[in-house]
Amino acid sequence: MADKQKMSDYLAECRTFYFATVADGAPAVRPLGFQMCHEGELYFGIGTHKDVYAQIQATPKASIAATKPDGQSWIRINGEVVFDDDPALVDAAFDAMPFLKPLYEDNGWTMGIFHLANGTVQYFEKLMVPVSTEEF
C-alpha cells in the first residue's frame, strides 16, 4: 500500500505538479500546487467555480505528474477522484496555504477538496528508470 505522506513530501519537493483530467473526451492538463497530507490521506483542492472541478465531477479520474528540481526524478499518480465534503478539510487547506483564504472569501468561491483512490503511484529516476509502483 502506498505511503500517502511520502507522496505528499515528493510533490512538495517538486512544488508544481501537473493535473490531468478529461474534458469533452480529450485530455486537459494544468499546473497545480496545492496538496496536503491530512490524517494519513493525500488531499487536493480546486475551486468549485473552475472548469477542472466540473471535469472531475463528469469523469472522476485524474492523473498527476511532477518532476523534482534535479530534472531526473519524477512521480506519476493515477486514480479515481473521491470528493470529501468535510469543512475541516477546507480549514486545513487554508491553514496549509493561508494566502488562498482571502482570495476565496473575497470572491465568494468555494474550495472543493478531494483525494484519489483505487490508483497507483510510480516513482522514476534517471528520467526513465522505474524505481517502484505502489497501489493505493
N, C-alpha and C positions, 0 to 999 in steps of 0.2 A: 504494500500500500504506500502510495506517495506521501512524502512529508510536506505538508502544506506550508510550514514555516520555512523550510528550505526553498520552496518555490517562491515564496514572498521575498525572502532575502535575495535570491537570484535576480528577481525582477527589480528590486530596489537598487541593486548594483548596476543594472542596465539603465535605470532611470526611465527611459521612454520605451514603451513596448507597442507593438502593432496588433490591433484587434480586428479580426476579420469576421464578417457576417455575410449573410446572403440578402441581396436586395433585388427584387424582381427577377429572381433566378440567376443573378450574376454576383460574383464576389464583390464585396465592398470592404476596404481596409482603411483604417485611420490610426494615427498615433494617439496613445493614451498614456497617462502617468499615474493615475490613482489606482492603488490596490492596497489591501491591508490584510494581515492575518489576525483574526479575532477569534479567541476561544477555539483555536485549532482549525478554523476554516479560512480559506483564502477568498476574500470578497473583492468585488469590483463595484464601482459606482458610475452611473451615467445619468445625466439629466433626462427626466421623462419627456421633456419637450423636444428632444433630439431625434433625428431620423433613425439613428442607430438603435435607440430604445424600441421604436416601432419594429425595426427589423428583427431584433431578438425576440420580440413578442410573436411575430409572424412565423419565424423559423428559429426556434430556440436551440441553435447550435452555434458554436463560435470556435475560433482558433486564435491563438496568441503566439507571436514570435518576438524575440528580443535578443540583442547581441550585447555582450559585455564590452566595456571600453577597449579591451585588447583587440577587438575585431575578429577574434578567432573562436571564441566560445559563445555558444548561443543555446537558447531554450525554445522548445515548441510545446504548447499546451493545447489540447483539443478536448472539447466536452460539450455536454448539454447544459444550457442555461437554466438555472433554478432561481426564481425571484424570491427574495427574502423581505417581507414587509415589516420587520421588527423596527420600530422607530429608534431603538437603542443603537442599531447598526448605523443609521444615518448620523446620530450624535457622535458615534465613534469615528465615522468617516470625517466629520467636520473637526473633530479633535486631532485626527491624523494630518489633515490639510486645512488648517484654520482659515486660510485665505479664501477658501471656497464658500464658507458660510455666509459672509456678507454679500457675495456675488449672487448666491442663490436667493437669499432673503430679499435683497433689493429688487430682484427681477421677478419675484413670485414663483420661482422654479422649485421643482421637487426633485430630490435625488432618488434614483432607483438603484437599489442595492441587489446584487445577485452573486451567486457563485457558480462554478462549473462542477458537474457531476458526471459519473459514468464515462470518464475520459482517460486520457494518457498524458504524461509529461515525458518529453525526451530531452536529454542533455547531450550537447555535442561539443567537441574540442577540435582544434586544428581545422576549422571550417566544416569538415565533412565526416569526422570520425565520431560515431555514436559512442557515448560513454554509458548511458543507461536509458531504459524505457521503463516507466513505472505506471501502474494503473491507479486510478482513484475513483 
